[in-house]
Amino acid sequence: MPYPEDPGFEKDSDTSKDAADSMAGKPAEIGRIMVVRLVTAAESNDPPGLTCDEMEVLSGGKHQTVSARVRECVLARQIHDSGKRRKTRSGSWANVYRLGPDITAAAPVDAEATLF
């Protein structure tokens, strides 16, 4: 399947392609579901939404993996940049993501699955 259904990679980068290949199929799908679930749960936060950094903390995932799944969810219109910004752990400003217009709830995730 093409990106964003399967993980994307930088053209002319064998390591990026290897990383994408390692996430193809179910692990990437589960990661996207987890991103949507985290953002769905954060809709009731005050203020609502999550940054990628906050998703990394909540999931225990690596930045590269979580940010890639966030991008895929944005392209799939499951979540979107709310236009708000919050500071990350490093003190830089980051986009706050909210639930997209095309989804109202996240699909269930197998509790035994590796998410990121």
Secondary structure, DSSP 8 states (H G I E B T S, - for coil): --TTTS----TT-HHHHHHHHHHTTHHHHHHHHHHHHHHHHHTTSSS--B-HHHHHHHHT--HHHHHHHHHHHHHTTSEEEEEEEEE-TTS-EEEEEEE-TT-SS-----TTS---
